[in-house]
Amino acid sequence: MAYLPQQTELDRQFPIRVSDLVAMGNWAKSGMFGGLSKCASRHIAEALECVGMTAMASRPVGELSGGQLQRVLFARLLVQQAPLILLDEPFTGIDSATTQLLVQVIEQLHRQGRTLIAVLHDMSLVTNHFPQVLLLTPQCCHWGDADRVLEHIPALNVASQP
């Protein structure tokens, strides 16, 4: 399982390169003192390319914008190659171009057969990119196809945006 929290506690002053942060996604396989295999290094390069951050691989993490950091954290998820991915508000605080890129990454993971569970409040993102939805409110719980489940929102007096 791989997890991306809504807010990542990361010391932006810590002297770590982008590629090293992504490599941390491989920690479960390599251990604390294990080196990276050629295969792992290839996965890191592929993950950075997938999120459009190859050119930033040797840059310090402290130089990244919020959207760039989110891309790098997604790359770290990709390196884990987990069958189950949990995302808590993965698009909070990033620009629309980065959101669209990361949505494409999520859709690619879904096509690969990965299970993705995302906490989202943006109903347009939910409707357009997530085929199955679990709607949880204090009044009810609905599960199913996005279009059918989201029909319940007006009756619940629930805002479609946070």
C-alpha positions as CSV (number, residue, x, y, z in Angstrom):
1,M,0.0,0.0,0.0
2,A,1.2,3.5,-0.8
3,Y,-0.2,6.6,0.9
4,L,0.0,10.3,0.1
5,P,-1.3,12.5,3.0
6,Q,-3.0,15.8,2.4
7,Q,-0.1,17.7,4.0
8,T,3.3,16.2,4.0
9,E,5.6,17.1,6.9
10,L,8.8,17.8,5.1
11,D,11.7,19.9,6.2
12,R,12.3,22.0,3.1
13,Q,15.7,23.0,4.4
14,F,17.0,19.4,4.7
15,P,19.6,19.0,1.9
16,I,18.0,16.2,-0.1
17,R,17.8,16.0,-3.9
18,V,14.5,15.4,-5.8
19,S,15.8,12.0,-7.0
20,D,16.7,11.0,-3.5
21,L,13.2,11.8,-2.2
22,V,11.7,9.7,-4.9
23,A,14.1,6.9,-4.1
24,M,12.7,6.8,-0.6
25,G,9.7,5.2,-2.1
26,N,11.9,2.2,-2.7
27,W,12.9,2.0,1.0
28,A,10.7,-1.0,1.8
29,K,12.6,-3.0,-0.8
30,S,16.1,-1.7,-0.3
31,G,16.1,-1.1,3.5
32,M,18.0,1.7,5.3
33,F,21.5,0.8,4.1
34,G,20.7,-1.0,0.9
35,G,21.8,0.5,-2.4
36,L,19.6,1.0,-5.4
37,S,19.7,-1.6,-8.1
38,K,19.8,-0.7,-11.7
39,C,16.2,-1.7,-11.9
40,A,15.2,0.6,-9.0
41,S,17.2,3.5,-10.5
42,R,15.3,2.9,-13.8
43,H,12.0,3.0,-11.9
44,I,13.0,6.3,-10.3
45,A,13.9,7.8,-13.6
46,E,10.6,6.6,-15.2
47,A,8.6,7.9,-12.3
48,L,10.2,11.4,-12.5
49,E,9.5,11.4,-16.3
50,C,5.9,10.4,-15.7
51,V,5.3,13.4,-13.6
52,G,7.4,15.8,-15.7
53,M,10.2,16.3,-13.2
54,T,13.2,14.7,-14.9
55,A,14.9,18.0,-15.4
56,M,14.6,18.7,-11.6
57,A,16.1,15.3,-10.5
58,S,19.3,16.8,-9.1
59,R,17.8,19.9,-7.6
60,P,17.4,20.3,-3.8
61,V,13.8,19.7,-2.7
62,G,13.8,23.1,-1.0
63,E,13.9,24.8,-4.4
64,L,10.6,23.3,-5.5
65,S,7.2,25.0,-5.7
66,G,4.2,23.4,-4.0
67,G,3.0,21.9,-7.3
68,Q,6.5,20.6,-8.1
69,L,6.8,19.0,-4.7
70,Q,3.4,17.3,-5.2
71,R,4.6,15.9,-8.5
72,V,7.7,14.5,-6.8
73,L,5.6,13.0,-4.0
74,F,3.5,11.3,-6.7
75,A,6.7,10.0,-8.3
76,R,7.6,8.5,-4.9
77,L,4.3,6.7,-4.9
78,L,4.9,5.3,-8.4
79,V,8.3,3.9,-7.4
80,Q,6.5,1.9,-4.6
81,Q,4.6,0.0,-7.3
82,A,1.8,-0.7,-4.7
83,P,-1.4,-2.4,-5.8
84,L,-3.4,-0.1,-3.4
85,I,-2.9,3.7,-3.4
86,L,-4.5,6.0,-0.8
87,L,-4.6,9.7,-1.7
88,D,-5.9,12.3,0.8
89,E,-6.8,15.5,-1.0
90,P,-4.0,15.1,-3.6
91,F,-4.9,18.2,-5.5
92,T,-5.1,20.7,-2.6
93,G,-3.0,23.8,-3.2
94,I,-1.8,23.0,-6.7
95,D,-2.4,24.7,-10.0
96,S,-4.8,23.3,-12.6
97,A,-2.0,22.2,-15.0
98,T,-0.4,20.1,-12.2
99,T,-3.9,18.8,-11.3
100,Q,-4.5,17.6,-14.9
101,L,-1.1,16.0,-15.1
102,L,-1.6,14.1,-11.8
103,V,-5.1,13.1,-12.9
104,Q,-3.6,11.5,-16.0
105,V,-1.1,9.6,-13.7
106,I,-4.0,8.4,-11.6
107,E,-6.0,7.3,-14.7
108,Q,-2.9,5.4,-16.0
109,L,-2.6,3.7,-12.6
110,H,-6.3,2.7,-12.8
111,R,-5.8,1.3,-16.3
112,Q,-2.9,-0.8,-14.9
113,G,-5.3,-2.4,-12.5
114,R,-4.3,-0.6,-9.4
115,T,-6.8,0.3,-6.7
116,L,-6.9,4.0,-5.9
117,I,-8.9,5.4,-3.0
118,A,-8.9,9.2,-3.0
119,V,-10.5,11.7,-0.6
120,L,-11.8,14.5,-2.7
121,H,-14.2,17.4,-2.3
122,D,-14.1,18.7,-5.9
123,M,-17.1,17.2,-7.5
124,S,-16.1,18.0,-11.0
125,L,-12.9,16.0,-10.5
126,V,-14.9,13.2,-9.0
127,T,-17.4,13.1,-11.8
128,N,-14.9,13.4,-14.6
129,H,-12.2,11.1,-13.4
130,F,-13.4,8.6,-10.8
131,P,-15.8,6.0,-12.0
132,Q,-16.8,4.7,-8.6
133,V,-17.6,6.9,-5.6
134,L,-18.3,6.5,-1.9
135,L,-20.3,9.4,-0.6
136,L,-20.1,9.8,3.2
137,T,-22.1,12.3,5.1
138,P,-23.5,12.4,8.6
139,Q,-26.9,11.5,7.1
140,C,-26.0,8.7,4.7
141,C,-23.6,6.5,2.8
142,H,-23.8,5.8,-0.9
143,W,-21.5,3.7,-3.1
144,G,-21.6,3.1,-6.8
145,D,-21.1,4.7,-10.2
146,A,-20.2,8.4,-9.8
147,D,-23.2,9.8,-11.8
148,R,-25.7,7.8,-9.7
149,V,-24.1,8.5,-6.3
150,L,-23.6,12.2,-6.9
151,E,-27.3,12.6,-7.7
152,H,-27.9,12.3,-3.9
153,I,-25.9,15.5,-3.1
154,P,-28.7,18.1,-3.7
155,A,-31.2,16.1,-1.5
156,L,-28.6,16.0,1.3
157,N,-28.0,19.8,1.3
158,V,-24.3,19.0,0.9
159,A,-22.0,21.5,-0.8
160,S,-20.3,20.2,-3.9
161,Q,-17.2,22.2,-3.0
162,P,-15.5,22.5,0.4
